[in-house]
Amino acid sequence: MKHFLFISFLLLLVSCKSTPKFMQCDNCDGEGEVIAECDECEGYGYFKCYVCNGYGGHKCGTCSGNGRLRCNLCYGTGRNGQCIHCSGTGYDDSSGFTCIFCDGTGKSECSMCYGRGYNKCYGCNGNGIIECDKCNGYGKLVCQECDGEGKVKVECPDCEGSGRKFF
C-alpha cells in the first residue's frame, strides 16, 4: 500500500509538470513559409536590360543608325552607265532639249539602287537598330530569384519557419 501511494504521488507530480503548448501559426497556416515581395526585383518580376539599357536594341554600327548605305555601284549619285536614249550627251538628238530619261546627266538610272543613291542596310535590314541579343528586343530581363513572379516564399517571421507557435 505504501508503494502504491508513493507511485501514485510520483505519477501525479510528473503529470502536473507544465509542458509547452503549441498551436498552428495563423500567419503561415502551419506551412512555415509566407509569400513576400521579391527583394531582388522589388516585386516587378523583371529588370531593365543592362546591355541595351532597356531600349531593346542599339544603333546599327554598319549604317550608323540610318538604315541605309550609299550605293557602291553609282557612289550615291543614282546614275550609272551611259544613257541609251541620248548616248551619254544629256541632250535629245532630235529636239536638242535636255534628255528626259537621264535629266541631262548623260547617265542612266543605277540598276543597283534604282536611282535612289542608297540601298537598305544589310546589318539592320533598314531599321537602323539591331535587336538586343540579351533581352531579345524586350528591354527587360526576367528576375531569376522569383522567375518573373515578383513574389517569393520566405520563412514565416511569426513562427520562424516551424509552422507552430507557443500559446
Short mmCIF file of the C-alpha atoms (twelve columns), coordinates in Angstrom:
data_MODEL
# 
_entry.id   MODEL 
# 
loop_
_atom_site.group_PDB 
_atom_site.id 
_atom_site.type_symbol 
_atom_site.label_atom_id 
_atom_site.label_alt_id 
_atom_site.label_comp_id 
_atom_site.label_asym_id 
_atom_site.label_seq_id 
_atom_site.Cartn_x 
_atom_site.Cartn_y 
_atom_site.Cartn_z 
_atom_site.pdbx_PDB_model_num 
ATOM 1   C CA . MET A 1   0.000  0.000  0.000    1 
ATOM 2   C CA . LYS A 2   2.880  2.319  0.782    1 
ATOM 3   C CA . HIS A 3   4.333  1.632  -2.639   1 
ATOM 4   C CA . PHE A 4   1.045  2.282  -4.306   1 
ATOM 5   C CA . LEU A 5   0.718  5.694  -2.673   1 
ATOM 6   C CA . PHE A 6   4.309  6.556  -3.444   1 
ATOM 7   C CA . ILE A 7   3.936  5.604  -7.129   1 
ATOM 8   C CA . SER A 8   0.646  7.485  -7.390   1 
ATOM 9   C CA . PHE A 9   2.297  10.554 -5.886   1 
ATOM 10  C CA . LEU A 10  5.159  10.378 -8.381   1 
ATOM 11  C CA . LEU A 11  2.767  9.998  -11.318  1 
ATOM 12  C CA . LEU A 12  0.758  12.949 -10.124  1 
ATOM 13  C CA . LEU A 13  3.916  15.034 -9.733   1 
ATOM 14  C CA . VAL A 14  5.215  14.174 -13.195  1 
ATOM 15  C CA . SER A 15  1.864  14.667 -14.965  1 
ATOM 16  C CA . CYS A 16  1.340  18.086 -13.402  1 
ATOM 17  C CA . LYS A 17  4.650  19.304 -14.749  1 
ATOM 18  C CA . SER A 18  3.998  22.195 -17.167  1 
ATOM 19  C CA . THR A 19  4.746  21.256 -20.757  1 
ATOM 20  C CA . PRO A 20  4.873  23.796 -23.583  1 
ATOM 21  C CA . LYS A 21  1.651  24.009 -25.584  1 
ATOM 22  C CA . PHE A 22  1.729  24.673 -29.362  1 
ATOM 23  C CA . MET A 23  -0.830 25.853 -31.831  1 
ATOM 24  C CA . GLN A 24  -0.790 26.295 -35.601  1 
ATOM 25  C CA . CYS A 25  0.663  29.614 -36.788  1 
ATOM 26  C CA . ASP A 26  -2.043 31.921 -38.118  1 
ATOM 27  C CA . ASN A 27  0.316  33.874 -40.361  1 
ATOM 28  C CA . CYS A 28  1.508  30.913 -42.466  1 
ATOM 29  C CA . ASP A 29  -1.348 28.442 -41.787  1 
ATOM 30  C CA . GLY A 30  1.163  25.966 -40.378  1 
ATOM 31  C CA . GLU A 31  3.320  25.829 -43.529  1 
ATOM 32  C CA . GLY A 32  6.283  27.732 -42.086  1 
ATOM 33  C CA . GLU A 33  6.552  29.960 -45.172  1 
ATOM 34  C CA . VAL A 34  4.810  33.131 -46.286  1 
ATOM 35  C CA . ILE A 35  4.709  34.852 -49.670  1 
ATOM 36  C CA . ALA A 36  6.618  38.135 -49.758  1 
ATOM 37  C CA . GLU A 37  7.748  40.678 -52.336  1 
ATOM 38  C CA . CYS A 38  10.979 39.696 -54.083  1 
ATOM 39  C CA . ASP A 39  13.904 41.758 -52.783  1 
ATOM 40  C CA . GLU A 40  15.957 41.346 -55.966  1 
ATOM 41  C CA . CYS A 41  13.464 42.934 -58.384  1 
ATOM 42  C CA . GLU A 42  11.401 44.856 -55.782  1 
ATOM 43  C CA . GLY A 43  8.281  42.927 -56.782  1 
ATOM 44  C CA . TYR A 44  8.350  43.796 -60.500  1 
ATOM 45  C CA . GLY A 45  9.482  40.358 -61.692  1 
ATOM 46  C CA . TYR A 46  11.987 41.806 -64.164  1 
ATOM 47  C CA . PHE A 47  14.974 44.135 -64.517  1 
ATOM 48  C CA . LYS A 48  15.871 46.706 -67.132  1 
ATOM 49  C CA . CYS A 49  18.283 45.060 -69.574  1 
ATOM 50  C CA . TYR A 50  21.841 46.105 -68.763  1 
ATOM 51  C CA . VAL A 51  23.087 45.554 -72.334  1 
ATOM 52  C CA . CYS A 52  20.638 47.815 -74.206  1 
ATOM 53  C CA . ASN A 53  19.686 49.918 -71.143  1 
ATOM 54  C CA . GLY A 54  16.026 48.981 -71.583  1 
ATOM 55  C CA . TYR A 55  15.692 50.144 -75.205  1 
ATOM 56  C CA . GLY A 56  15.525 46.653 -76.719  1 
ATOM 57  C CA . GLY A 57  18.281 47.365 -79.219  1 
ATOM 58  C CA . HIS A 58  21.221 49.533 -80.144  1 
ATOM 59  C CA . LYS A 59  22.209 51.689 -83.088  1 
ATOM 60  C CA . CYS A 60  23.463 49.717 -86.074  1 
ATOM 61  C CA . GLY A 61  27.213 50.075 -86.464  1 
ATOM 62  C CA . THR A 62  27.131 49.337 -90.189  1 
ATOM 63  C CA . CYS A 63  24.900 52.271 -91.177  1 
ATOM 64  C CA . SER A 64  25.310 54.421 -88.010  1 
ATOM 65  C CA . GLY A 65  21.584 54.085 -87.340  1 
ATOM 66  C CA . ASN A 66  20.428 55.487 -90.710  1 
ATOM 67  C CA . GLY A 67  19.091 52.191 -92.016  1 
ATOM 68  C CA . ARG A 68  20.667 52.729 -95.422  1 
ATOM 69  C CA . LEU A 69  24.060 52.609 -97.117  1 
ATOM 70  C CA . ARG A 70  25.439 54.531 -100.062 1 
ATOM 71  C CA . CYS A 71  25.209 52.549 -103.291 1 
ATOM 72  C CA . ASN A 72  28.573 51.032 -104.224 1 
ATOM 73  C CA . LEU A 73  27.794 50.968 -107.930 1 
ATOM 74  C CA . CYS A 74  26.881 54.621 -108.515 1 
ATOM 75  C CA . TYR A 75  28.583 56.009 -105.342 1 
ATOM 76  C CA . GLY A 76  25.381 57.671 -104.225 1 
ATOM 77  C CA . THR A 77  24.588 59.570 -107.411 1 
ATOM 78  C CA . GLY A 78  21.736 57.303 -108.507 1 
ATOM 79  C CA . ARG A 79  23.158 57.302 -112.036 1 
ATOM 80  C CA . ASN A 80  25.427 54.757 -113.634 1 
ATOM 81  C CA . GLY A 81  26.422 53.894 -117.167 1 
ATOM 82  C CA . GLN A 82  25.706 55.780 -120.346 1 
ATOM 83  C CA . CYS A 83  22.116 56.774 -121.090 1 
ATOM 84  C CA . ILE A 84  20.911 54.710 -124.025 1 
ATOM 85  C CA . HIS A 85  18.459 57.397 -125.167 1 
ATOM 86  C CA . CYS A 86  20.911 60.267 -125.633 1 
ATOM 87  C CA . SER A 87  24.102 58.219 -125.989 1 
ATOM 88  C CA . GLY A 88  25.559 59.966 -122.946 1 
ATOM 89  C CA . THR A 89  25.313 63.524 -124.281 1 
ATOM 90  C CA . GLY A 90  22.466 64.610 -121.988 1 
ATOM 91  C CA . TYR A 91  20.508 66.063 -124.890 1 
ATOM 92  C CA . ASP A 92  17.867 64.623 -127.131 1 
ATOM 93  C CA . ASP A 93  19.373 64.433 -130.627 1 
ATOM 94  C CA . SER A 94  16.121 65.076 -132.458 1 
ATOM 95  C CA . SER A 95  14.865 68.073 -130.467 1 
ATOM 96  C CA . GLY A 96  18.016 69.490 -128.879 1 
ATOM 97  C CA . PHE A 97  16.354 69.661 -125.442 1 
ATOM 98  C CA . THR A 98  17.636 68.040 -122.276 1 
ATOM 99  C CA . CYS A 99  17.150 64.279 -122.300 1 
ATOM 100 C CA . ILE A 100 14.106 63.395 -120.196 1 
ATOM 101 C CA . PHE A 101 15.409 59.910 -119.392 1 
ATOM 102 C CA . CYS A 102 18.650 60.952 -117.706 1 
ATOM 103 C CA . ASP A 103 17.702 64.560 -116.771 1 
ATOM 104 C CA . GLY A 104 20.646 65.826 -118.797 1 
ATOM 105 C CA . THR A 105 23.303 63.865 -116.900 1 
ATOM 106 C CA . GLY A 106 24.092 61.523 -119.764 1 
ATOM 107 C CA . LYS A 107 23.943 58.568 -117.384 1 
ATOM 108 C CA . SER A 108 21.159 56.063 -116.919 1 
ATOM 109 C CA . GLU A 109 19.470 55.189 -113.652 1 
ATOM 110 C CA . CYS A 110 21.580 52.923 -111.441 1 
ATOM 111 C CA . SER A 111 20.441 49.319 -111.678 1 
ATOM 112 C CA . MET A 112 21.502 48.519 -108.128 1 
ATOM 113 C CA . CYS A 113 19.754 51.302 -106.181 1 
ATOM 114 C CA . TYR A 114 17.161 52.217 -108.846 1 
ATOM 115 C CA . GLY A 115 18.248 55.857 -108.855 1 
ATOM 116 C CA . ARG A 116 17.977 56.442 -105.092 1 
ATOM 117 C CA . GLY A 117 21.717 56.511 -104.454 1 
ATOM 118 C CA . TYR A 118 21.405 54.244 -101.413 1 
ATOM 119 C CA . ASN A 119 20.397 50.708 -100.516 1 
ATOM 120 C CA . LYS A 120 18.807 49.228 -97.441  1 
ATOM 121 C CA . CYS A 121 21.396 48.354 -94.782  1 
ATOM 122 C CA . TYR A 122 22.147 44.653 -94.640  1 
ATOM 123 C CA . GLY A 123 23.198 44.843 -90.959  1 
ATOM 124 C CA . CYS A 124 19.868 46.045 -89.555  1 
ATOM 125 C CA . ASN A 125 17.588 45.334 -92.524  1 
ATOM 126 C CA . GLY A 126 16.929 49.059 -92.930  1 
ATOM 127 C CA . ASN A 127 15.701 49.687 -89.368  1 
ATOM 128 C CA . GLY A 128 18.799 51.479 -88.067  1 
ATOM 129 C CA . ILE A 129 18.543 49.423 -84.874  1 
ATOM 130 C CA . ILE A 130 19.951 45.990 -84.067  1 
ATOM 131 C CA . GLU A 131 17.819 43.926 -81.676  1 
ATOM 132 C CA . CYS A 132 19.497 43.250 -78.325  1 
ATOM 133 C CA . ASP A 133 20.754 39.677 -78.051  1 
ATOM 134 C CA . LYS A 134 20.438 39.578 -74.263  1 
ATOM 135 C CA . CYS A 135 16.755 40.563 -73.921  1 
ATOM 136 C CA . ASN A 136 15.576 39.665 -77.463  1 
ATOM 137 C CA . GLY A 137 14.367 43.210 -78.044  1 
ATOM 138 C CA . TYR A 138 12.094 43.416 -74.976  1 
ATOM 139 C CA . GLY A 139 14.353 45.759 -72.988  1 
ATOM 140 C CA . LYS A 140 13.901 43.766 -69.788  1 
ATOM 141 C CA . LEU A 141 15.221 40.582 -68.226  1 
ATOM 142 C CA . VAL A 142 13.256 38.144 -66.077  1 
ATOM 143 C CA . CYS A 143 14.286 38.060 -62.413  1 
ATOM 144 C CA . GLN A 144 15.969 34.730 -61.651  1 
ATOM 145 C CA . GLU A 145 15.130 34.898 -57.945  1 
ATOM 146 C CA . CYS A 146 11.331 34.877 -58.392  1 
ATOM 147 C CA . ASP A 147 11.106 33.615 -62.017  1 
ATOM 148 C CA . GLY A 148 9.285  36.772 -63.061  1 
ATOM 149 C CA . GLU A 149 6.508  36.444 -60.459  1 
ATOM 150 C CA . GLY A 150 7.638  39.334 -58.240  1 
ATOM 151 C CA . LYS A 151 6.918  37.233 -55.141  1 
ATOM 152 C CA . VAL A 152 8.946  34.604 -53.266  1 
ATOM 153 C CA . LYS A 153 8.338  32.234 -50.355  1 
ATOM 154 C CA . VAL A 154 10.264 33.176 -47.218  1 
ATOM 155 C CA . GLU A 155 10.432 31.787 -43.707  1 
ATOM 156 C CA . CYS A 156 7.469  32.907 -41.594  1 
ATOM 157 C CA . PRO A 157 8.640  35.605 -39.149  1 
ATOM 158 C CA . ASP A 158 5.981  34.710 -36.543  1 
ATOM 159 C CA . CYS A 159 6.832  31.016 -36.106  1 
ATOM 160 C CA . GLU A 160 10.401 31.145 -37.506  1 
ATOM 161 C CA . GLY A 161 9.548  28.509 -40.115  1 
ATOM 162 C CA . SER A 162 8.229  25.830 -37.738  1 
ATOM 163 C CA . GLY A 163 4.546  26.335 -38.601  1 
ATOM 164 C CA . ARG A 164 3.514  26.450 -34.933  1 
ATOM 165 C CA . LYS A 165 3.612  28.944 -32.089  1 
ATOM 166 C CA . PHE A 166 3.536  28.743 -28.306  1 
ATOM 167 C CA . PHE A 167 0.365  29.850 -26.631  1 
# 
